[in-house]
Each structure stands twice: as structure tokens, then as C-alpha cells.
Amino acid sequence: MNIATIKAALDGLTLFTAVKEQPLMQAFADLLSIVSERDNEKDHDNRRRIAGAWARFIHEFIDNGQSTWAGAVYRFARLDDNTFTRFVERFGKAEGLLETAAETDFGRLAEIADFDVCTLGFSMADMTRKEAPQAASRIEAETRALWSMEGRTVKDAQNPFAAPATLAAFERDVHRGGAGILATSTVFHWEAGLVPVVSPNTVGLSDLFGYEEQRGAVLANTQRFLEGKPAYNILLYGGRGVGKSATVKAVCNEYADRGLRLVELDKDNLKQLPLLMEKLSRKRARFVIFIDNLCFDIADESFDEFRNIFEGGMDKRPDNTIIYAATNQHPFVMGCFAEDSCDCDAEQKQLSLSDRFGVTIVFTAPDQALFLRIVVAIAQKRGLFFDEAGGRKFRENALLWEKWFNERSPRSAVQYVDWVMGGGDFPWE
């Protein structure tokens, strides 16, 4: 182990300096310092520090969620939002001094990623074996487990920095999907800043049944948006559980590998729409800003303020953003306008807001035939098959289910199939 070389590589990072700030890398640096001090005979019996430093390293390695040390180092490079990654994100490739500095840093990162952390673990065990044999045994056991996780020695593990075209591949990844926080997820919430959704809804187009025309319209519009062609903000209107939100999420999942990102904006944060768009305009990636359950009561004093912000946001929408919103009301202000007390100004305001969406897609509640078709399709996808009598009973129970629970909708169909797969009697039996 050439500890001095690795320490120099870590200390010498000039562009990817945030890599050094990652807790795992800090724990790694601490281990290097301990070994270096031991090699210089400056510290012979600090077993508590050794055990604590190794425990922290293992904790951070597990918490990081990577199966290899080299993979962790590469992930940290993708998470680094620096001058180089921001330039590459927008323009695809760096040049001159910026490119040279990046190539130099990649050489340093390759040395770090190629370091044998298992050998380091065994050294930690040897350093504590005389004074603390039990601690040494624990460190050795964890090191063997680390070795087993990687499936081979770190020296033989694939180093993502080792390929001749590594920097070019890294630049392509960043240009397509972004770096920094954009590399952490494909779905985000906006809460005064982008917050990655750790476990996003993975619904795909193949998981949805019925409403093919509606989904096709959203899909086609999103395709145009990704290609830089004129595309529209979309208002998805329909009752509860008909698949409005699922459609948006499935379409965004479909195009995630092309750099499309979904940003969910809550009604309570609508005042921040201009700030959100300004932030996203600096990125190359394309974003669907999704507002779910968009609805205002007619007496809501914030409606005028919202309308001004929302309409202004639409007028100034950057080329790399598009707005999709879902609502149960149409127009989205709740309440009615009686003919003898019609507030024409208020009605015109709400209609003008809804008209700012280029396309309104209507999801009507399914009729009985469509509901049964959706139920059967979901069951078949889940691997449920019935003979003629069983299929007839399955459909009969589906109709009873929608009368007992949540009315007739795709969501109700999913809940029914979930119940069937879970086994047990129905409430009416």
C-alpha cells in the first residue's frame, strides 16, 4: 500500500474537491492518516482511535449503498457540482485548461478508486491484534465481508476510471443526465430547492390500462418537448383515481433515460414557481413541473395572487420546462355560479387561467365494460388466471367491489386485484 501516493491524490483534487467532503471519504482519509502515523512509529497503541475510525468507515460504506469502493468514488464524482460538471452539463465537453484539470483529477480519482481497502482493513486488524485481539477479530471479519461484497479483491474489481475513454464517458453521462443533485434521482420535490425523491413511484406505461388515447396525447406532447419542438402545458382533468397522476409519472419514467426529470410542486409552494423556473433554466436537462390536485375554493383570497404568478410563469416558461397539472374540478375553482348571482369577473378569471394550458385532457370515469377490462388486464399482468366459472365470479366480485369501495376507477381496480391476490373472503360473503 502506497499510503503517501493515495493521500497526495486525495489532497491534490482541484476540481472535484467536494469528493473529499463526503463522509465516507473523510473516514477513508482518517484511516490513511492512522496507517501513516503507524508506519512512522508515531502511534503504537491508540487502539480506540483505530477501532473508531474503522467503524466509521464501515458505517459510511454501508450507508452509501454502493457494492464496491470504486463505484462509491465514481458516484461521488457524479454528485460533485463544480465548474467542470456545470460546463459539461450545458455544452457537452470542456476544453483547454478546464479539460486538462479534469483529466488530471480523473487520474487522481483512478488511483483512489483502485486502492485496496480490504488490505487496509487487514492492516487495521494487525495494528490492534496485540493490544485488543477481539477488536482485531471484528475488523478482520468485517473486512472479509467487504471482500465478499465486491466478489473479488478491490485490485481486480472494475474501476470505472480505468477505461481509456473514461472522461469522455463521464462527460456524456453528465451532459445527458446532469451532475450534482440531478445525478441523485429522476424525481424531485421543490421545497425552496430541489429535494430528490429517494423512492419514487416506478409506475410504467405497461402498468396502466385503459385511457390509451389520453396517455398517448401526454406521451406525444412529452416526446415533442424532448425533441425541442413546440409543446404545450397540459391540464389533466378527471375524478379521483382515474390515473391522471399515474399517467404523468409513467410518461416521465419512460423518458428518464433521455434526461427528463420530474419536479413535483405542491400547491402551498406555488408562489415559488418563478424561482423554480429560474433555477431550472440554468440546467440543460428538461423538466416536467407537475402540480397535483390543483384546486382553489372560490373564496380563496390567494386565487388572484396565484393566477398572476401562474400565468406569469407560463408566459416566461424556459424552453427546458413544461407544466403538467392535474385537477378534479374544471375549471379548478370550486363552487358554482348561479345565473342570478353570476360573478362574471371571477368566472372569466378562472376560465382565463384554465385556458392558459394549451391542452386539456379529460379522464372520465370508466363505464362498466372498461372497468372490467382494466381489472382483467391487471390480474393477467399479475399472473392471475381463471377458468370460465372462476373468471365469471372474478368479474362479478369486481362489480361488487366498486359499489362497496371508492366507486369505479382504475385505482379501485388495482385495490380489488390486490385484495384477490392477498386471499381471504370478501366483506359481502
Buried (B, 14 or more C-beta within 10 A) or exposed (E): BEBEEBBEBBEEBEBBEBBBEBEBBEBBBBBBBBBBBBEEEEBEEBBEBBBBBBBBBBEBBEEBEBBBBBBBBBBBBBBBBBEBBBBBBEEEEBEEEBBEBBEBBBBBBBBBBBBBBBBBBBBBBEBBBEBBEEBBEBBBEBBBEBBEBBEEEBEEBEBBBEEEEBBEEBBBBBBBBBBBBBBBBBBBBBEEEBBBBEEBBEBEBEBBBBBEEBBEBBBEBBBBBBEEEEBBBBBBBBBEBBBBBBBBBBBBBBBBEEBBBBBBBEBEBBEBBBBBBEBBBEBBBBBBBBBBBBBBEBEBEEBEEBBEBBBEBBEEBBEBBBBBBBBBBBBBBEBEBEEEEEEEEBBEBBEEBBEBBBBBBEBEBBEEEBBBBBBBBBBEEEEBEBEEEEBEEBBEBBBBBBEEEBBBBBBBBBBBBEBBEEEEEEEEE
